[in-house]
Amino acid sequence: MSTRRVTILLAELRESFYMAMGALTAHKLRSALTLLGVLVGVFSIIVVMTAVRVLQSDIDKQMSQLGSTTFMVQKWPAVYFGGPEGFEKYWRRKDITLREGLRLEQKATLPLSIGLEAVLWQGEVQTRYKKTAPNVQLFGETPGSFAARNWFLAEGRLLLDMDIDGARDVCVLGAGLAKSVFPYGSPVGQRLKVNGFDYQVVGVLQPKGGALGGDQDNFVVIPVTTALNRFGPWHRSLSILVCARNQASYNDTVDQVRGILRVIRKVPPGKEDDFEIFSNDSLIQQFDTFTMAVRIGVAVVSSIALLAAGVGIMNIMLVSVTERTREIGIRRAVGAKKRNVMVQFIMEAIVLCEVGGAFGVVLGILGGNATAYFLKLSPVIPFDWVAIGLIICSIVGIVFGTYPAYKAANLDPIDSLRYE
């Protein structure tokens, strides 16, 4: 295509755009009511996609608490979206006990480290300086859990095997909790009470920040044996945190741990595992699978709204063609071609859709990021879905504006000039 033809085409498009904007501003109320359907359709897509992206971004960060070569073994699934009937089989499973975890540590040769974890209820921490709200998470751990959880030492020491063997009254604090209950100095060597029980602080971890509006540094870690002695082993299944030596041996480590646990728990050959194994990637994949259904549902509803909006745009454009028959006749009489008239009316339909789509995008981003505001998360802008939404608007404008534009382009110029 020559430079001259490109210049002429761009000039035609610019002229059609200005004429389209003039036609929209000349009928403000009608244009506003017409683009409302497009606005609702695009808004419903963008608001849900933005909210999902906000949650997904934070969940990805939260799940990074497990190392890239770490996986977890639990009695319960990490995420469950089924009904109570399916959950019943998990209730019937035997708890993972301390004895089973210790036997796994003895038999497994591939893991770099294995940690045992008991997640206890939330409670309150009291020192001579402050008493917290009853929202401090209490963990019972073994030394191998720290590397798997990406918990790094900032001050003092971590738990040792002798702490586990002797069920000692020692604890390691999250950074946020340590700063809160010991505001005037180092907590190492100090004593505190957790739910009324005395512990000596032996270490403080490096800060990790927040997740889903919460605080990942507001917790206490005590020896798992101390936790089980004080809070009881009844109906408490432990989690096993396994850290592979490297990414190359990750799959082999998973297979070895699975095989040893099946033998320890006496799972018959051919039967499914009576425990769950998951990692960061599997958790993120489950979350994406769940949100995929939500996104498909929103896409279907939004498509119906955009279809209805497209029919409304076609109707308004047909009315506009009838109202402007004389204008079309004058344009044809002074030399405008059918192509010029078609481009004019298709451009009007596209501009109508894009204006509605732009408002829908802005409102959708603001509405989706309300999730981030209330949950105190980082806001996001889903640029991919913004682009998809605007492209869909252009397609709707072209599809539903073509017939009115074709009808306008094929009006007889002489009859159009006579039209009253």
MINU-526884 format. One line per field, with one value per residue (C-alpha): residue number from 1; residue in three letters; chain; x negated, y, z. Coordinates in nm, 3 decimals. Example, Ala and Ser with C-alpha at 12.3 -4.5 7.8 and 13.67 -1.06 7.14 Angstrom:
BEGIN
i = c(1	2)
aa = c(ALA	SER)
ch = c(A	A)
u = c(-1.230	-1.367)
v = c(-0.450	-0.106)
w = c(0.780	0.714)
end
This chain:
BEGIN
i = c(1	2	3	4	5	6	7	8	9	10	11	12	13	14	15	16	17	18	19	20	21	22	23	24	25	26	27	28	29	30	31	32	33	34	35	36	37	38	39	40	41	42	43	44	45	46	47	48	49	50	51	52	53	54	55	56	57	58	59	60	61	62	63	64	65	66	67	68	69	70	71	72	73	74	75	76	77	78	79	80	81	82	83	84	85	86	87	88	89	90	91	92	93	94	95	96	97	98	99	100	101	102	103	104	105	106	107	108	109	110	111	112	113	114	115	116	117	118	119	120	121	122	123	124	125	126	127	128	129	130	131	132	133	134	135	136	137	138	139	140	141	142	143	144	145	146	147	148	149	150	151	152	153	154	155	156	157	158	159	160	161	162	163	164	165	166	167	168	169	170	171	172	173	174	175	176	177	178	179	180	181	182	183	184	185	186	187	188	189	190	191	192	193	194	195	196	197	198	199	200	201	202	203	204	205	206	207	208	209	210	211	212	213	214	215	216	217	218	219	220	221	222	223	224	225	226	227	228	229	230	231	232	233	234	235	236	237	238	239	240	241	242	243	244	245	246	247	248	249	250	251	252	253	254	255	256	257	258	259	260	261	262	263	264	265	266	267	268	269	270	271	272	273	274	275	276	277	278	279	280	281	282	283	284	285	286	287	288	289	290	291	292	293	294	295	296	297	298	299	300	301	302	303	304	305	306	307	308	309	310	311	312	313	314	315	316	317	318	319	320	321	322	323	324	325	326	327	328	329	330	331	332	333	334	335	336	337	338	339	340	341	342	343	344	345	346	347	348	349	350	351	352	353	354	355	356	357	358	359	360	361	362	363	364	365	366	367	368	369	370	371	372	373	374	375	376	377	378	379	380	381	382	383	384	385	386	387	388	389	390	391	392	393	394	395	396	397	398	399	400	401	402	403	404	405	406	407	408	409	410	411	412	413	414	415	416	417	418	419	420)
aa = c(MET	SER	THR	ARG	ARG	VAL	THR	ILE	LEU	LEU	ALA	GLU	LEU	ARG	GLU	SER	PHE	TYR	MET	ALA	MET	GLY	ALA	LEU	THR	ALA	HIS	LYS	LEU	ARG	SER	ALA	LEU	THR	LEU	LEU	GLY	VAL	LEU	VAL	GLY	VAL	PHE	SER	ILE	ILE	VAL	VAL	MET	THR	ALA	VAL	ARG	VAL	LEU	GLN	SER	ASP	ILE	ASP	LYS	GLN	MET	SER	GLN	LEU	GLY	SER	THR	THR	PHE	MET	VAL	GLN	LYS	TRP	PRO	ALA	VAL	TYR	PHE	GLY	GLY	PRO	GLU	GLY	PHE	GLU	LYS	TYR	TRP	ARG	ARG	LYS	ASP	ILE	THR	LEU	ARG	GLU	GLY	LEU	ARG	LEU	GLU	GLN	LYS	ALA	THR	LEU	PRO	LEU	SER	ILE	GLY	LEU	GLU	ALA	VAL	LEU	TRP	GLN	GLY	GLU	VAL	GLN	THR	ARG	TYR	LYS	LYS	THR	ALA	PRO	ASN	VAL	GLN	LEU	PHE	GLY	GLU	THR	PRO	GLY	SER	PHE	ALA	ALA	ARG	ASN	TRP	PHE	LEU	ALA	GLU	GLY	ARG	LEU	LEU	LEU	ASP	MET	ASP	ILE	ASP	GLY	ALA	ARG	ASP	VAL	CYS	VAL	LEU	GLY	ALA	GLY	LEU	ALA	LYS	SER	VAL	PHE	PRO	TYR	GLY	SER	PRO	VAL	GLY	GLN	ARG	LEU	LYS	VAL	ASN	GLY	PHE	ASP	TYR	GLN	VAL	VAL	GLY	VAL	LEU	GLN	PRO	LYS	GLY	GLY	ALA	LEU	GLY	GLY	ASP	GLN	ASP	ASN	PHE	VAL	VAL	ILE	PRO	VAL	THR	THR	ALA	LEU	ASN	ARG	PHE	GLY	PRO	TRP	HIS	ARG	SER	LEU	SER	ILE	LEU	VAL	CYS	ALA	ARG	ASN	GLN	ALA	SER	TYR	ASN	ASP	THR	VAL	ASP	GLN	VAL	ARG	GLY	ILE	LEU	ARG	VAL	ILE	ARG	LYS	VAL	PRO	PRO	GLY	LYS	GLU	ASP	ASP	PHE	GLU	ILE	PHE	SER	ASN	ASP	SER	LEU	ILE	GLN	GLN	PHE	ASP	THR	PHE	THR	MET	ALA	VAL	ARG	ILE	GLY	VAL	ALA	VAL	VAL	SER	SER	ILE	ALA	LEU	LEU	ALA	ALA	GLY	VAL	GLY	ILE	MET	ASN	ILE	MET	LEU	VAL	SER	VAL	THR	GLU	ARG	THR	ARG	GLU	ILE	GLY	ILE	ARG	ARG	ALA	VAL	GLY	ALA	LYS	LYS	ARG	ASN	VAL	MET	VAL	GLN	PHE	ILE	MET	GLU	ALA	ILE	VAL	LEU	CYS	GLU	VAL	GLY	GLY	ALA	PHE	GLY	VAL	VAL	LEU	GLY	ILE	LEU	GLY	GLY	ASN	ALA	THR	ALA	TYR	PHE	LEU	LYS	LEU	SER	PRO	VAL	ILE	PRO	PHE	ASP	TRP	VAL	ALA	ILE	GLY	LEU	ILE	ILE	CYS	SER	ILE	VAL	GLY	ILE	VAL	PHE	GLY	THR	TYR	PRO	ALA	TYR	LYS	ALA	ALA	ASN	LEU	ASP	PRO	ILE	ASP	SER	LEU	ARG	TYR	GLU)
ch = c(A	A	A	A	A	A	A	A	A	A	A	A	A	A	A	A	A	A	A	A	A	A	A	A	A	A	A	A	A	A	A	A	A	A	A	A	A	A	A	A	A	A	A	A	A	A	A	A	A	A	A	A	A	A	A	A	A	A	A	A	A	A	A	A	A	A	A	A	A	A	A	A	A	A	A	A	A	A	A	A	A	A	A	A	A	A	A	A	A	A	A	A	A	A	A	A	A	A	A	A	A	A	A	A	A	A	A	A	A	A	A	A	A	A	A	A	A	A	A	A	A	A	A	A	A	A	A	A	A	A	A	A	A	A	A	A	A	A	A	A	A	A	A	A	A	A	A	A	A	A	A	A	A	A	A	A	A	A	A	A	A	A	A	A	A	A	A	A	A	A	A	A	A	A	A	A	A	A	A	A	A	A	A	A	A	A	A	A	A	A	A	A	A	A	A	A	A	A	A	A	A	A	A	A	A	A	A	A	A	A	A	A	A	A	A	A	A	A	A	A	A	A	A	A	A	A	A	A	A	A	A	A	A	A	A	A	A	A	A	A	A	A	A	A	A	A	A	A	A	A	A	A	A	A	A	A	A	A	A	A	A	A	A	A	A	A	A	A	A	A	A	A	A	A	A	A	A	A	A	A	A	A	A	A	A	A	A	A	A	A	A	A	A	A	A	A	A	A	A	A	A	A	A	A	A	A	A	A	A	A	A	A	A	A	A	A	A	A	A	A	A	A	A	A	A	A	A	A	A	A	A	A	A	A	A	A	A	A	A	A	A	A	A	A	A	A	A	A	A	A	A	A	A	A	A	A	A	A	A	A	A	A	A	A	A	A	A	A	A	A	A	A	A	A	A	A	A	A	A	A	A	A	A	A	A	A	A	A	A	A	A	A	A	A	A	A	A	A	A	A	A	A	A	A	A	A	A	A	A	A	A	A	A	A	A	A	A	A	A	A)
u = c(0.000	-0.145	-0.214	0.053	0.325	0.227	0.247	0.591	0.715	0.593	0.758	1.088	1.068	0.989	1.281	1.516	1.404	1.478	1.817	1.892	1.806	2.022	2.317	2.277	2.258	2.559	2.776	2.624	2.912	2.972	2.600	2.569	2.858	2.718	2.366	2.498	2.531	2.170	2.059	2.234	2.090	1.731	1.762	1.873	1.571	1.310	1.434	1.422	1.091	0.935	1.060	0.937	0.600	0.569	0.638	0.420	0.127	0.145	0.203	-0.105	-0.307	-0.151	-0.217	-0.580	-0.613	-0.697	-1.032	-1.055	-1.184	-0.948	-0.626	-0.384	-0.208	0.126	0.427	0.652	0.646	0.500	0.803	1.143	1.437	1.667	1.964	1.984	2.025	1.679	1.520	1.635	1.351	1.097	1.261	1.223	0.847	0.608	0.423	0.057	-0.117	-0.449	-0.567	-0.495	-0.677	-0.984	-0.991	-0.977	-1.275	-1.471	-1.389	-1.393	-1.737	-1.669	-1.523	-1.754	-1.536	-1.203	-1.000	-0.692	-0.430	-0.123	0.088	0.255	0.534	0.480	0.421	0.285	-0.073	-0.157	-0.482	-0.559	-0.525	-0.210	0.076	0.183	0.524	0.611	0.505	0.147	0.095	-0.084	-0.290	-0.451	-0.760	-1.078	-1.412	-1.353	-1.044	-1.231	-1.404	-1.085	-0.880	-1.138	-1.176	-1.519	-1.685	-1.732	-1.849	-1.928	-1.887	-1.629	-1.485	-1.728	-1.682	-1.741	-1.443	-1.225	-1.360	-1.320	-0.990	-1.145	-0.954	-1.130	-0.994	-1.092	-0.895	-0.784	-0.937	-0.614	-0.514	-0.865	-0.861	-0.509	-0.554	-0.918	-0.928	-1.227	-1.498	-1.594	-1.344	-1.611	-1.642	-1.317	-1.014	-0.654	-0.321	-0.125	0.227	0.104	-0.201	-0.553	-0.818	-1.167	-1.241	-1.546	-1.519	-1.348	-1.280	-1.322	-1.004	-0.787	-0.510	-0.134	0.104	0.476	0.488	0.322	-0.026	-0.263	-0.493	-0.237	-0.314	-0.501	-0.695	-0.741	-0.875	-0.617	-0.652	-0.579	-0.274	-0.139	-0.206	-0.032	0.251	0.310	0.256	0.625	0.777	0.467	0.304	-0.048	-0.177	-0.507	-0.725	-0.980	-1.260	-1.430	-1.803	-1.749	-1.497	-1.648	-1.578	-1.237	-1.018	-1.229	-1.200	-0.822	-0.804	-1.027	-0.831	-0.502	-0.625	-0.764	-0.447	-0.228	-0.432	-0.427	-0.052	0.011	0.192	0.270	0.122	0.358	0.544	0.523	0.308	0.468	0.281	0.236	-0.087	-0.096	-0.340	-0.326	-0.258	0.023	0.193	0.175	0.306	0.604	0.680	0.663	0.894	1.150	1.136	1.156	1.519	1.592	1.426	1.613	1.944	1.872	1.769	2.101	2.310	2.106	2.147	2.524	2.503	2.280	2.511	2.807	2.601	2.506	2.871	2.946	2.662	2.789	3.136	3.009	2.788	3.084	3.282	2.984	2.964	3.332	3.294	2.988	3.106	3.088	2.735	2.630	2.779	2.584	2.258	2.316	2.405	2.078	1.870	1.865	1.839	2.030	1.710	1.693	2.051	1.996	1.678	1.861	2.141	1.923	1.691	1.989	2.083	1.722	1.686	2.016	1.893	1.544	1.676	1.899	1.612	1.372	1.615	1.669	1.292	1.235	1.527	1.428	1.069	1.190	1.450	1.207	0.941	1.194	1.106	0.744	0.845	1.063	0.820	0.519	0.355	0.162	0.388	0.343	0.444	0.513	0.374	0.442	0.811	0.833	0.704	0.938	1.238	1.166	1.106	1.441	1.604	1.456	1.579	1.930	1.927	1.813	2.054	2.365	2.277	2.214	2.577	2.690	2.375	2.448	2.806	2.687	2.426	2.680	2.943	3.025	2.869	3.160	3.425	3.216	3.206	3.588	3.635	3.817)
v = c(0.000	0.337	0.618	0.834	0.571	0.521	0.897	0.913	0.616	0.772	1.101	0.919	0.739	1.063	1.240	0.949	0.954	1.325	1.280	0.986	1.191	1.475	1.239	1.101	1.443	1.560	1.291	1.262	1.089	0.835	0.761	0.720	0.475	0.281	0.242	0.144	-0.218	-0.226	-0.062	-0.328	-0.615	-0.488	-0.386	-0.734	-0.888	-0.643	-0.625	-1.003	-1.046	-0.766	-0.910	-1.259	-1.116	-0.933	-1.253	-1.462	-1.225	-1.238	-1.614	-1.666	-1.465	-1.646	-1.988	-1.897	-1.962	-2.314	-2.329	-2.408	-2.759	-2.821	-3.020	-3.094	-3.413	-3.384	-3.588	-3.318	-3.167	-2.817	-2.686	-2.854	-2.727	-3.030	-3.105	-3.282	-3.622	-3.608	-3.469	-3.770	-3.989	-3.745	-3.768	-4.148	-4.129	-4.201	-3.904	-3.859	-3.915	-3.806	-4.169	-4.197	-3.872	-3.981	-4.317	-4.134	-3.921	-4.237	-4.420	-4.143	-4.087	-3.837	-3.536	-3.259	-3.215	-3.329	-3.124	-3.216	-2.952	-2.917	-2.611	-2.516	-2.269	-1.898	-1.761	-1.464	-1.383	-1.196	-1.032	-0.778	-0.510	-0.608	-0.852	-0.925	-0.995	-1.368	-1.386	-1.515	-1.838	-2.117	-2.375	-2.692	-2.767	-2.968	-2.823	-2.940	-2.719	-2.389	-2.443	-2.582	-2.284	-2.031	-1.910	-1.755	-1.663	-1.295	-1.325	-1.601	-1.962	-2.195	-2.505	-2.793	-3.170	-3.154	-2.916	-3.174	-3.472	-3.295	-3.121	-2.800	-2.481	-2.270	-2.075	-1.882	-1.567	-1.415	-1.072	-0.876	-1.044	-1.000	-0.627	-0.594	-0.774	-0.672	-0.311	-0.197	-0.451	-0.797	-1.073	-1.346	-1.486	-1.322	-1.513	-1.489	-1.669	-1.828	-1.917	-1.914	-2.142	-2.008	-2.019	-1.880	-1.700	-1.848	-1.685	-1.434	-1.488	-1.248	-1.061	-1.194	-0.932	-0.979	-1.201	-1.151	-0.865	-1.070	-1.077	-1.365	-1.254	-1.283	-1.635	-1.842	-2.162	-2.419	-2.779	-3.014	-3.249	-2.963	-2.873	-3.227	-3.269	-2.947	-2.932	-3.303	-3.535	-3.626	-3.559	-3.370	-3.481	-3.355	-3.211	-3.330	-3.071	-3.224	-3.027	-3.190	-3.142	-2.971	-2.936	-3.229	-3.473	-3.325	-3.584	-3.875	-3.736	-3.715	-4.074	-4.202	-4.021	-4.145	-4.505	-4.500	-4.343	-4.602	-4.877	-4.703	-4.641	-4.990	-4.878	-5.192	-5.210	-5.065	-4.850	-4.471	-4.280	-4.202	-3.870	-3.567	-3.435	-3.081	-2.804	-2.438	-2.527	-2.771	-2.519	-2.245	-2.488	-2.580	-2.211	-2.144	-2.440	-2.304	-1.948	-2.076	-2.179	-1.833	-1.665	-1.880	-1.802	-1.430	-1.449	-1.616	-1.359	-1.073	-1.214	-1.205	-0.843	-0.750	-0.932	-0.736	-0.417	-0.502	-0.545	-0.209	-0.045	-0.193	-0.062	0.288	0.291	0.195	0.482	0.710	0.604	0.689	1.027	1.118	0.999	1.351	1.397	1.071	1.191	1.517	1.332	1.100	1.394	1.575	1.269	1.038	0.672	0.383	0.290	0.634	0.608	0.256	0.359	0.655	0.448	0.155	0.404	0.550	0.202	0.132	0.467	0.407	0.066	0.189	0.480	0.241	-0.007	0.259	0.355	-0.014	-0.074	0.218	0.123	-0.246	-0.174	0.048	-0.208	-0.503	-0.317	-0.249	-0.608	-0.502	-0.200	-0.391	-0.684	-0.448	-0.606	-0.458	-0.323	-0.459	-0.359	-0.660	-0.507	-0.825	-0.821	-0.446	-0.507	-0.806	-0.600	-0.314	-0.555	-0.722	-0.377	-0.311	-0.649	-0.579	-0.239	-0.387	-0.683	-0.489	-0.172	-0.339	-0.389	-0.031	0.096	-0.125	0.000	0.362	0.310	0.158	0.432	0.588	0.938	1.097	0.945	1.047	1.412	1.407	1.255	1.480)
w = c(0.000	-0.103	0.141	-0.027	0.019	0.385	0.441	0.279	0.486	0.811	0.719	0.653	0.986	1.171	1.002	1.080	1.443	1.480	1.313	1.546	1.855	1.724	1.674	2.029	2.192	1.991	2.156	2.505	2.682	2.406	2.380	2.757	2.775	2.480	2.616	2.961	2.852	2.732	3.057	3.268	3.063	3.072	3.438	3.542	3.366	3.493	3.855	3.900	3.718	3.922	4.252	4.157	4.052	4.386	4.580	4.351	4.386	4.764	4.776	4.557	4.810	5.104	4.956	4.909	5.284	5.168	4.992	4.620	4.700	4.991	5.009	5.292	5.398	5.580	5.670	5.524	5.175	5.160	4.968	4.944	4.736	4.752	4.974	5.312	5.145	4.989	5.305	5.506	5.375	5.517	5.859	5.852	5.794	6.081	6.226	6.134	6.467	6.613	6.609	6.234	6.163	6.360	6.179	5.846	5.955	6.030	5.706	5.445	5.291	5.009	5.197	5.314	5.623	5.763	6.007	6.211	6.278	6.500	6.427	6.754	6.821	6.857	7.204	7.397	7.492	7.811	7.921	8.191	7.923	7.736	7.696	7.339	7.193	7.170	6.805	6.829	6.634	6.822	6.632	6.764	6.550	6.518	6.398	6.039	6.003	5.994	5.660	5.506	5.624	5.506	5.866	5.907	6.233	6.318	6.679	6.931	6.815	6.665	6.829	6.883	6.901	7.278	7.308	7.134	7.331	7.665	7.578	7.705	7.782	7.518	7.224	6.911	6.825	6.498	6.436	6.472	6.797	6.945	6.874	7.014	7.349	7.410	7.286	7.491	7.417	7.301	7.387	7.389	7.740	7.853	7.975	7.864	7.902	7.619	7.728	8.086	8.032	8.091	7.819	7.775	7.449	7.276	6.934	6.704	6.333	6.045	5.938	5.655	5.635	5.596	5.399	5.327	5.573	5.847	5.997	5.916	6.199	6.480	6.605	6.862	6.787	7.064	7.056	6.912	7.209	7.449	7.243	7.246	7.619	7.716	7.466	7.419	7.120	7.093	6.751	6.647	6.325	6.258	5.931	5.784	5.609	5.373	5.209	4.909	4.852	4.516	4.234	4.043	4.328	4.418	4.242	4.369	4.723	4.692	4.568	4.848	5.121	4.976	4.966	5.322	5.461	5.288	5.458	5.798	5.779	5.634	5.322	5.113	4.760	4.500	4.753	4.734	4.983	5.319	5.331	5.107	4.953	4.822	4.740	4.639	4.276	4.358	4.588	4.327	4.064	4.286	4.343	3.968	3.900	4.146	4.015	3.656	3.717	3.856	3.559	3.308	3.482	3.477	3.110	3.021	3.212	3.067	2.715	2.757	2.875	2.582	2.337	2.469	2.448	2.089	1.990	2.151	1.960	1.632	1.706	1.785	1.477	1.255	1.408	1.349	0.984	0.937	1.110	0.904	0.564	0.421	0.561	0.395	0.062	0.082	0.155	-0.141	-0.365	-0.291	-0.372	-0.067	-0.159	-0.004	0.177	0.341	0.470	0.602	0.782	0.937	1.088	1.191	1.361	1.549	1.677	1.779	1.956	2.136	2.258	2.349	2.556	2.749	2.773	2.905	3.182	3.258	3.281	3.518	3.745	3.732	3.840	4.123	4.233	4.213	4.408	4.684	4.780	4.817	5.026	5.272	5.303	5.315	5.012	4.722	4.443	4.091	3.739	3.513	3.193	2.995	3.082	3.022	2.669	2.621	2.740	2.501	2.211	2.283	2.276	1.931	1.806	1.939	1.767	1.435	1.441	1.543	1.352	1.017	0.913	0.990	0.814	0.510	0.502	0.519	0.245	0.008	0.034	-0.302	-0.305	-0.494	-0.264	0.037	-0.076	-0.112	0.235	0.485)
end
